[in-house]
Amino acid sequence: MLFVLDASAMIAYLRDEPGAGRVSEALLDPDGQCIAHVLNLCEVFYDFQRGNSGKLVGKLVRETRLRETRQPELRDFLESLGLLVILRRICLGAAAVSCLASLAT
């Protein structure tokens, strides 16, 4: 079964908030695959980076068993994005465009 995780589900899981159990069930389903859109991952990274909990995002990337062939680059992208939003105080969308543009060069 395919499970699509949005940012609120991932944040609930990482913070052990209501709904975390359902996300945990999806992550542990041996026949399941969890996926998330990169912008949802960016939102999660930003939320935790802002609170200096960026290490938790690594946990999420590992536990969702992302089948991203460029996983290290995804991690770098998320980190750059989160820092750009925090340090330059620009919106997530503008930061994403800037980071994606830098990947194209």
Backbone torsions as a table, in degrees:
resi	resn	phi	psi	omega
1	MET	NA	143.4	179.1
2	LEU	-97.6	127.8	176.8
3	PHE	-114.4	125.7	177.9
4	VAL	-103.6	117.8	-177.6
5	LEU	-99.2	130.6	173.9
6	ASP	-98.0	174.9	-175.2
7	ALA	-59.8	-41.7	-177.2
8	SER	-65.1	-35.6	177.7
9	ALA	-67.0	-43.2	-179.8
10	MET	-66.5	-40.6	178.8
11	ILE	-65.4	-41.7	177.8
12	ALA	-60.0	-42.3	179.4
13	TYR	-62.9	-48.9	-176.4
14	LEU	-66.8	-29.2	-179.3
15	ARG	-99.0	3.6	-178.4
16	ASP	54.4	46.4	178.9
17	GLU	-93.2	172.6	176.5
18	PRO	-52.3	134.3	-177.7
19	GLY	98.1	-12.0	-178.7
20	ALA	-60.2	-35.7	-179.6
21	GLY	-62.9	-38.5	179.2
22	ARG	-66.5	-39.2	178.3
23	VAL	-66.8	-41.9	178.7
24	SER	-59.3	-42.4	177.6
25	GLU	-59.6	-42.0	179.3
26	ALA	-65.0	-42.4	-179.1
27	LEU	-65.1	-33.2	-176.5
28	LEU	-91.2	-6.4	-179.2
29	ASP	-64.3	115.7	-177.0
30	PRO	-65.3	-22.4	178.8
31	ASP	-99.5	4.2	-175.7
32	GLY	-100.6	161.1	173.2
33	GLN	-134.8	126.2	178.3
34	CYS	-99.4	133.2	177.5
35	ILE	-131.0	160.0	176.8
36	ALA	-151.1	145.5	176.2
37	HIS	-71.7	145.2	-177.2
38	VAL	-58.5	-32.8	178.9
39	LEU	-69.4	-31.4	173.6
40	ASN	-67.4	-40.2	176.0
41	LEU	-63.2	-37.6	177.3
42	CYS	-61.7	-42.5	-179.9
43	GLU	-63.3	-41.8	178.4
44	VAL	-64.7	-46.4	180.0
45	PHE	-59.8	-46.4	179.4
46	TYR	-58.9	-45.8	-177.7
47	ASP	-60.1	-42.6	-178.5
48	PHE	-81.6	-32.7	177.9
49	GLN	-64.4	-37.7	178.5
50	ARG	-59.8	-34.2	179.2
51	GLY	-97.8	16.4	180.0
52	ASN	57.9	35.5	178.2
53	SER	-119.2	32.2	-176.0
54	GLY	-57.4	-25.0	-179.5
55	LYS	-63.7	-28.5	179.5
56	LEU	-64.8	-27.8	-179.6
57	VAL	-67.8	-36.7	175.0
58	GLY	-58.4	-38.7	176.6
59	LYS	-60.4	-44.7	-179.1
60	LEU	-64.3	-43.9	-179.2
61	VAL	-60.7	-42.1	178.3
62	ARG	-67.4	-45.2	-173.0
63	GLU	-75.3	-21.7	176.8
64	THR	-83.2	-2.4	179.2
65	ARG	49.9	49.7	-179.1
66	LEU	-56.3	131.6	-180.0
67	ARG	-95.5	30.7	179.0
68	GLU	-76.4	119.5	-177.0
69	THR	-70.1	-20.4	179.5
70	ARG	-109.7	44.7	-175.2
71	GLN	-54.6	-44.8	177.7
72	PRO	-59.1	-37.9	178.6
73	GLU	-69.6	-34.0	175.7
74	LEU	-62.9	-44.3	178.7
75	ARG	-60.1	-45.9	178.8
76	ASP	-61.6	-41.4	179.0
77	PHE	-60.5	-47.3	-179.2
78	LEU	-62.9	-40.8	179.6
79	GLU	-65.0	-46.4	178.8
80	SER	-60.3	-42.9	-179.4
81	LEU	-62.3	-48.7	-179.7
82	GLY	-60.8	-43.1	180.0
83	LEU	-67.6	-37.8	178.6
84	LEU	-62.2	-43.9	179.4
85	VAL	-64.8	-43.1	-177.1
86	ILE	-70.6	-49.4	-173.7
87	LEU	-75.6	-37.2	-178.3
88	ARG	-98.0	-7.2	178.1
89	ARG	54.0	49.5	175.4
90	ILE	-112.3	162.6	-176.9
91	CYS	-69.6	158.2	-177.4
92	LEU	-58.9	-41.4	-179.9
93	GLY	-61.4	-45.5	179.6
94	ALA	-65.1	-39.1	178.1
95	ALA	-65.1	-39.5	179.3
96	ALA	-62.6	-43.3	178.7
97	VAL	-62.1	-43.6	179.9
98	SER	-62.5	-44.7	179.6
99	CYS	-66.8	-40.9	178.4
100	LEU	-65.1	-37.9	177.9
101	ALA	-62.9	-37.8	-179.6
102	SER	-69.6	-27.9	176.6
103	LEU	-70.6	-30.1	-176.2
104	ALA	-75.1	-16.9	-177.7
105	THR	-93.4	NA	NA
